[in-house]
Amino acid sequence: MLCFPAWALDHRELALVVNTLDPLSVEIGKYYARKRKIDFQNVVRVAFEPKAALSKEEFELIKQQVDEQVRPQVQAFALAWAAPWRVECMSITSAFAFGFDPASCAWGCKPTPFSRYFASATRAPYAELGIRPAMALAAASLEEAKALIDRGVAADGTHPEGAAYLLITPDAARSVRSPGYLLARRVAKGRIPVKVLQQDTLTYRTDVLFYFTGA
Protein backbone atom coordinates (compact mmCIF):
# COMPACT_ATOMS: atom_id res chain seq x y z
CA MET A 1 0.00 0.00 0.00
CA LEU A 2 1.43 3.38 -1.02
CA CYS A 3 1.30 6.26 1.46
CA PHE A 4 1.38 9.77 0.08
CA PRO A 5 2.30 12.92 2.03
CA ALA A 6 -0.55 15.16 3.16
CA TRP A 7 -0.57 18.47 1.30
CA ALA A 8 -3.35 20.06 3.30
CA LEU A 9 -5.29 19.68 6.52
CA ASP A 10 -8.49 17.67 6.28
CA HIS A 11 -11.73 17.25 8.23
CA ARG A 12 -10.07 15.02 10.83
CA GLU A 13 -7.70 17.83 11.86
CA LEU A 14 -10.27 20.64 11.98
CA ALA A 15 -12.34 21.56 15.05
CA LEU A 16 -15.64 23.33 14.44
CA VAL A 17 -16.48 25.74 17.29
CA VAL A 18 -20.20 26.47 17.85
CA ASN A 19 -21.88 28.92 20.24
CA THR A 20 -25.00 27.16 21.54
CA LEU A 21 -26.53 30.47 22.68
CA ASP A 22 -26.49 31.76 19.10
CA PRO A 23 -29.16 29.98 16.98
CA LEU A 24 -27.46 31.07 13.74
CA SER A 25 -24.12 29.65 14.92
CA VAL A 26 -25.82 26.34 15.70
CA GLU A 27 -27.42 26.11 12.25
CA ILE A 28 -24.24 27.17 10.43
CA GLY A 29 -22.34 24.56 12.42
CA LYS A 30 -24.77 21.81 11.52
CA TYR A 31 -24.62 22.63 7.82
CA TYR A 32 -20.84 22.96 7.71
CA ALA A 33 -20.32 19.73 9.64
CA ARG A 34 -22.57 17.86 7.23
CA LYS A 35 -21.08 19.31 4.06
CA ARG A 36 -17.47 18.95 5.26
CA LYS A 37 -17.95 15.61 7.05
CA ILE A 38 -16.82 16.89 10.44
CA ASP A 39 -17.11 14.10 13.03
CA PHE A 40 -19.15 14.88 16.12
CA GLN A 41 -16.00 14.49 18.23
CA ASN A 42 -14.55 17.51 16.38
CA VAL A 43 -17.53 19.78 17.07
CA VAL A 44 -16.72 21.93 20.10
CA ARG A 45 -19.65 23.59 21.86
CA VAL A 46 -19.42 26.66 24.06
CA ALA A 47 -22.12 28.98 25.39
CA PHE A 48 -21.81 32.76 25.62
CA GLU A 49 -23.76 35.89 24.74
CA PRO A 50 -23.29 36.65 21.03
CA LYS A 51 -22.01 40.20 20.60
CA ALA A 52 -19.54 42.11 18.43
CA ALA A 53 -16.58 42.12 20.82
CA LEU A 54 -15.27 40.16 23.78
CA SER A 55 -13.11 41.35 26.63
CA LYS A 56 -9.81 39.59 27.31
CA GLU A 57 -11.37 37.89 30.35
CA GLU A 58 -14.44 36.70 28.44
CA PHE A 59 -12.31 35.33 25.63
CA GLU A 60 -9.91 33.48 27.88
CA LEU A 61 -12.80 31.71 29.61
CA ILE A 62 -14.24 30.61 26.25
CA LYS A 63 -10.82 29.57 24.95
CA GLN A 64 -10.21 27.49 28.06
CA GLN A 65 -13.50 25.64 27.47
CA VAL A 66 -12.53 25.02 23.84
CA ASP A 67 -9.06 23.74 24.76
CA GLU A 68 -10.58 21.33 27.27
CA GLN A 69 -12.77 19.77 24.57
CA VAL A 70 -10.55 19.81 21.49
CA ARG A 71 -8.87 16.58 20.41
CA PRO A 72 -5.05 16.52 20.32
CA GLN A 73 -4.84 15.82 16.57
CA VAL A 74 -6.74 19.04 15.74
CA GLN A 75 -4.51 21.50 13.89
CA ALA A 76 -6.98 24.30 13.04
CA PHE A 77 -10.28 25.94 14.04
CA ALA A 78 -13.42 26.96 12.14
CA LEU A 79 -15.62 29.41 14.09
CA ALA A 80 -19.30 29.12 13.18
CA TRP A 81 -20.38 32.72 13.77
CA ALA A 82 -20.14 36.28 12.50
CA ALA A 83 -20.06 37.79 16.00
CA PRO A 84 -17.96 38.17 18.04
CA TRP A 85 -15.44 39.22 15.44
CA ARG A 86 -12.84 40.67 17.81
CA VAL A 87 -11.32 40.40 21.29
CA GLU A 88 -10.67 43.97 22.39
CA CYS A 89 -8.30 45.17 19.63
CA MET A 90 -7.49 41.70 18.21
CA SER A 91 -9.45 39.77 15.59
CA ILE A 92 -11.27 36.72 16.96
CA THR A 93 -9.49 34.41 14.52
CA SER A 94 -6.03 35.70 15.50
CA ALA A 95 -6.93 35.38 19.18
CA PHE A 96 -7.94 31.74 18.69
CA ALA A 97 -4.81 31.01 16.67
CA PHE A 98 -2.19 32.73 18.82
CA GLY A 99 -3.94 33.52 22.08
CA PHE A 100 -4.80 37.06 23.15
CA ASP A 101 -1.73 39.28 23.06
CA PRO A 102 -1.96 43.02 23.84
CA ALA A 103 1.15 43.51 21.67
CA SER A 104 -1.18 42.95 18.71
CA CYS A 105 -2.77 46.32 19.54
CA ALA A 106 -0.08 48.08 17.54
CA TRP A 107 -1.61 51.49 17.09
CA GLY A 108 0.06 53.72 14.50
CA CYS A 109 1.28 51.02 12.06
CA LYS A 110 3.76 49.58 14.56
CA PRO A 111 4.98 45.98 14.07
CA THR A 112 2.85 43.21 15.56
CA PRO A 113 4.36 40.03 17.06
CA PHE A 114 6.12 37.74 14.60
CA SER A 115 4.30 34.54 13.65
CA ARG A 116 6.39 31.38 13.56
CA TYR A 117 3.84 29.98 11.10
CA PHE A 118 4.84 32.59 8.50
CA ALA A 119 6.82 30.97 5.65
CA SER A 120 6.80 27.68 7.57
CA ALA A 121 6.75 24.40 5.66
CA THR A 122 4.91 22.58 8.45
CA ARG A 123 1.78 20.52 7.70
CA ALA A 124 0.98 20.29 11.42
CA PRO A 125 1.00 23.84 12.82
CA TYR A 126 -0.28 22.89 16.26
CA ALA A 127 1.85 19.80 16.75
CA GLU A 128 5.03 21.56 15.61
CA LEU A 129 4.45 25.23 16.44
CA GLY A 130 1.65 25.32 19.02
CA ILE A 131 -0.50 27.39 16.64
CA ARG A 132 -3.98 26.44 15.43
CA PRO A 133 -4.89 28.72 12.48
CA ALA A 134 -8.52 29.84 12.62
CA MET A 135 -11.13 30.93 10.10
CA ALA A 136 -14.61 32.36 10.60
CA LEU A 137 -17.72 31.08 8.84
CA ALA A 138 -19.04 34.63 9.04
CA ALA A 139 -22.50 35.23 7.61
CA ALA A 140 -25.46 37.41 8.56
CA SER A 141 -28.01 34.72 7.65
CA LEU A 142 -28.19 30.98 7.20
CA GLU A 143 -28.77 31.46 3.47
CA GLU A 144 -25.54 33.46 3.16
CA ALA A 145 -23.66 30.84 5.18
CA LYS A 146 -24.95 27.98 3.04
CA ALA A 147 -23.97 29.82 -0.14
CA LEU A 148 -20.47 30.45 1.28
CA ILE A 149 -20.02 26.82 2.30
CA ASP A 150 -21.45 25.49 -0.96
CA ARG A 151 -19.05 27.64 -2.99
CA GLY A 152 -16.14 26.21 -1.06
CA VAL A 153 -17.28 22.62 -1.55
CA ALA A 154 -17.92 23.21 -5.26
CA ALA A 155 -14.40 24.62 -5.67
CA ASP A 156 -12.67 21.53 -4.29
CA GLY A 157 -10.27 20.01 -6.80
CA THR A 158 -11.26 22.36 -9.63
CA HIS A 159 -7.81 23.98 -10.09
CA PRO A 160 -9.22 27.16 -11.68
CA GLU A 161 -7.05 29.11 -14.07
CA GLY A 162 -6.28 32.73 -13.36
CA ALA A 163 -3.71 35.12 -11.96
CA ALA A 164 -2.68 36.84 -8.75
CA TYR A 165 -2.64 40.64 -8.92
CA LEU A 166 -0.38 42.56 -6.52
CA LEU A 167 -0.86 46.33 -6.66
CA ILE A 168 1.53 49.08 -5.63
CA THR A 169 -0.52 52.17 -4.84
CA PRO A 170 0.57 55.76 -4.04
CA ASP A 171 -0.26 55.03 -0.39
CA ALA A 172 3.27 54.29 0.87
CA ALA A 173 2.18 53.04 4.29
CA ARG A 174 -0.14 50.45 2.79
CA SER A 175 2.25 49.45 0.02
CA VAL A 176 4.91 48.50 2.54
CA ARG A 177 4.71 44.85 1.47
CA SER A 178 5.53 45.60 -2.16
CA PRO A 179 9.25 44.73 -1.81
CA GLY A 180 8.11 41.14 -1.27
CA TYR A 181 6.11 40.98 -4.51
CA LEU A 182 9.01 39.72 -6.62
CA LEU A 183 9.65 36.95 -4.11
CA ALA A 184 5.97 35.99 -4.29
CA ARG A 185 6.29 35.81 -8.07
CA ARG A 186 9.30 33.48 -7.80
CA VAL A 187 7.58 31.24 -5.25
CA ALA A 188 4.43 30.92 -7.39
CA LYS A 189 6.32 30.44 -10.68
CA GLY A 190 4.94 27.55 -12.68
CA ARG A 191 1.75 27.38 -10.60
CA ILE A 192 0.04 30.78 -10.58
CA PRO A 193 0.91 33.81 -12.75
CA VAL A 194 1.66 36.80 -10.53
CA LYS A 195 1.14 40.24 -12.04
CA VAL A 196 2.61 43.26 -10.24
CA LEU A 197 0.90 46.51 -11.22
CA GLN A 198 1.54 50.09 -10.14
CA GLN A 199 -1.98 51.53 -9.96
CA ASP A 200 -4.77 52.39 -7.54
CA THR A 201 -7.39 49.82 -8.47
CA LEU A 202 -7.90 46.76 -10.61
CA THR A 203 -10.59 46.95 -13.29
CA TYR A 204 -11.82 45.03 -16.34
CA ARG A 205 -10.16 41.73 -15.40
CA THR A 206 -11.88 38.35 -15.56
CA ASP A 207 -9.05 36.10 -14.37
CA VAL A 208 -8.59 37.25 -10.78
CA LEU A 209 -7.68 34.49 -8.31
CA PHE A 210 -6.02 36.79 -5.77
CA TYR A 211 -6.02 40.57 -5.50
CA PHE A 212 -3.81 42.39 -2.98
CA THR A 213 -3.86 46.15 -2.63
CA GLY A 214 -3.92 48.93 -0.07
CA ALA A 215 -5.02 52.55 -0.18
C-alpha positions as CSV (number, residue, x, y, z in Angstrom):
1,M,0.0,0.0,0.0
2,L,1.4,3.4,-1.0
3,C,1.3,6.3,1.5
4,F,1.4,9.8,0.1
5,P,2.3,12.9,2.0
6,A,-0.6,15.2,3.2
7,W,-0.6,18.5,1.3
8,A,-3.3,20.1,3.3
9,L,-5.3,19.7,6.5
10,D,-8.5,17.7,6.3
11,H,-11.7,17.3,8.2
12,R,-10.1,15.0,10.8
13,E,-7.7,17.8,11.9
14,L,-10.3,20.6,12.0
15,A,-12.3,21.6,15.0
16,L,-15.6,23.3,14.4
17,V,-16.5,25.7,17.3
18,V,-20.2,26.5,17.8
19,N,-21.9,28.9,20.2
20,T,-25.0,27.2,21.5
21,L,-26.5,30.5,22.7
22,D,-26.5,31.8,19.1
23,P,-29.2,30.0,17.0
24,L,-27.5,31.1,13.7
25,S,-24.1,29.7,14.9
26,V,-25.8,26.3,15.7
27,E,-27.4,26.1,12.3
28,I,-24.2,27.2,10.4
29,G,-22.3,24.6,12.4
30,K,-24.8,21.8,11.5
31,Y,-24.6,22.6,7.8
32,Y,-20.8,23.0,7.7
33,A,-20.3,19.7,9.6
34,R,-22.6,17.9,7.2
35,K,-21.1,19.3,4.1
36,R,-17.5,19.0,5.3
37,K,-18.0,15.6,7.1
38,I,-16.8,16.9,10.4
39,D,-17.1,14.1,13.0
40,F,-19.2,14.9,16.1
41,Q,-16.0,14.5,18.2
42,N,-14.6,17.5,16.4
43,V,-17.5,19.8,17.1
44,V,-16.7,21.9,20.1
45,R,-19.6,23.6,21.9
46,V,-19.4,26.7,24.1
47,A,-22.1,29.0,25.4
48,F,-21.8,32.8,25.6
49,E,-23.8,35.9,24.7
50,P,-23.3,36.7,21.0
51,K,-22.0,40.2,20.6
52,A,-19.5,42.1,18.4
53,A,-16.6,42.1,20.8
54,L,-15.3,40.2,23.8
55,S,-13.1,41.4,26.6
56,K,-9.8,39.6,27.3
57,E,-11.4,37.9,30.3
58,E,-14.4,36.7,28.4
59,F,-12.3,35.3,25.6
60,E,-9.9,33.5,27.9
61,L,-12.8,31.7,29.6
62,I,-14.2,30.6,26.2
63,K,-10.8,29.6,24.9
64,Q,-10.2,27.5,28.1
65,Q,-13.5,25.6,27.5
66,V,-12.5,25.0,23.8
67,D,-9.1,23.7,24.8
68,E,-10.6,21.3,27.3
69,Q,-12.8,19.8,24.6
70,V,-10.6,19.8,21.5
71,R,-8.9,16.6,20.4
72,P,-5.1,16.5,20.3
73,Q,-4.8,15.8,16.6
74,V,-6.7,19.0,15.7
75,Q,-4.5,21.5,13.9
76,A,-7.0,24.3,13.0
77,F,-10.3,25.9,14.0
78,A,-13.4,27.0,12.1
79,L,-15.6,29.4,14.1
80,A,-19.3,29.1,13.2
81,W,-20.4,32.7,13.8
82,A,-20.1,36.3,12.5
83,A,-20.1,37.8,16.0
84,P,-18.0,38.2,18.0
85,W,-15.4,39.2,15.4
86,R,-12.8,40.7,17.8
87,V,-11.3,40.4,21.3
88,E,-10.7,44.0,22.4
89,C,-8.3,45.2,19.6
90,M,-7.5,41.7,18.2
91,S,-9.4,39.8,15.6
92,I,-11.3,36.7,17.0
93,T,-9.5,34.4,14.5
94,S,-6.0,35.7,15.5
95,A,-6.9,35.4,19.2
96,F,-7.9,31.7,18.7
97,A,-4.8,31.0,16.7
98,F,-2.2,32.7,18.8
99,G,-3.9,33.5,22.1
100,F,-4.8,37.1,23.1
101,D,-1.7,39.3,23.1
102,P,-2.0,43.0,23.8
103,A,1.2,43.5,21.7
104,S,-1.2,43.0,18.7
105,C,-2.8,46.3,19.5
106,A,-0.1,48.1,17.5
107,W,-1.6,51.5,17.1
108,G,0.1,53.7,14.5
109,C,1.3,51.0,12.1
110,K,3.8,49.6,14.6
111,P,5.0,46.0,14.1
112,T,2.8,43.2,15.6
113,P,4.4,40.0,17.1
114,F,6.1,37.7,14.6
115,S,4.3,34.5,13.7
116,R,6.4,31.4,13.6
117,Y,3.8,30.0,11.1
118,F,4.8,32.6,8.5
119,A,6.8,31.0,5.7
120,S,6.8,27.7,7.6
121,A,6.7,24.4,5.7
122,T,4.9,22.6,8.5
123,R,1.8,20.5,7.7
124,A,1.0,20.3,11.4
125,P,1.0,23.8,12.8
126,Y,-0.3,22.9,16.3
127,A,1.8,19.8,16.7
128,E,5.0,21.6,15.6
129,L,4.4,25.2,16.4
130,G,1.7,25.3,19.0
131,I,-0.5,27.4,16.6
132,R,-4.0,26.4,15.4
133,P,-4.9,28.7,12.5
134,A,-8.5,29.8,12.6
135,M,-11.1,30.9,10.1
136,A,-14.6,32.4,10.6
137,L,-17.7,31.1,8.8
138,A,-19.0,34.6,9.0
139,A,-22.5,35.2,7.6
140,A,-25.5,37.4,8.6
141,S,-28.0,34.7,7.6
142,L,-28.2,31.0,7.2
143,E,-28.8,31.5,3.5
144,E,-25.5,33.5,3.2
145,A,-23.7,30.8,5.2
146,K,-24.9,28.0,3.0
147,A,-24.0,29.8,-0.1
148,L,-20.5,30.5,1.3
149,I,-20.0,26.8,2.3
150,D,-21.4,25.5,-1.0
151,R,-19.0,27.6,-3.0
152,G,-16.1,26.2,-1.1
153,V,-17.3,22.6,-1.6
154,A,-17.9,23.2,-5.3
155,A,-14.4,24.6,-5.7
156,D,-12.7,21.5,-4.3
157,G,-10.3,20.0,-6.8
158,T,-11.3,22.4,-9.6
159,H,-7.8,24.0,-10.1
160,P,-9.2,27.2,-11.7
161,E,-7.0,29.1,-14.1
162,G,-6.3,32.7,-13.4
163,A,-3.7,35.1,-12.0
164,A,-2.7,36.8,-8.7
165,Y,-2.6,40.6,-8.9
166,L,-0.4,42.6,-6.5
167,L,-0.9,46.3,-6.7
168,I,1.5,49.1,-5.6
169,T,-0.5,52.2,-4.8
170,P,0.6,55.8,-4.0
171,D,-0.3,55.0,-0.4
172,A,3.3,54.3,0.9
173,A,2.2,53.0,4.3
174,R,-0.1,50.5,2.8
175,S,2.2,49.5,0.0
176,V,4.9,48.5,2.5
177,R,4.7,44.8,1.5
178,S,5.5,45.6,-2.2
179,P,9.2,44.7,-1.8
180,G,8.1,41.1,-1.3
181,Y,6.1,41.0,-4.5
182,L,9.0,39.7,-6.6
183,L,9.7,36.9,-4.1
184,A,6.0,36.0,-4.3
185,R,6.3,35.8,-8.1
186,R,9.3,33.5,-7.8
187,V,7.6,31.2,-5.2
188,A,4.4,30.9,-7.4
189,K,6.3,30.4,-10.7
190,G,4.9,27.5,-12.7
191,R,1.8,27.4,-10.6
192,I,0.0,30.8,-10.6
193,P,0.9,33.8,-12.8
194,V,1.7,36.8,-10.5
195,K,1.1,40.2,-12.0
196,V,2.6,43.3,-10.2
197,L,0.9,46.5,-11.2
198,Q,1.5,50.1,-10.1
199,Q,-2.0,51.5,-10.0
200,D,-4.8,52.4,-7.5
201,T,-7.4,49.8,-8.5
202,L,-7.9,46.8,-10.6
203,T,-10.6,46.9,-13.3
204,Y,-11.8,45.0,-16.3
205,R,-10.2,41.7,-15.4
206,T,-11.9,38.4,-15.6
207,D,-9.1,36.1,-14.4
208,V,-8.6,37.2,-10.8
209,L,-7.7,34.5,-8.3
210,F,-6.0,36.8,-5.8
211,Y,-6.0,40.6,-5.5
212,F,-3.8,42.4,-3.0
213,T,-3.9,46.1,-2.6
214,G,-3.9,48.9,-0.1
215,A,-5.0,52.6,-0.2
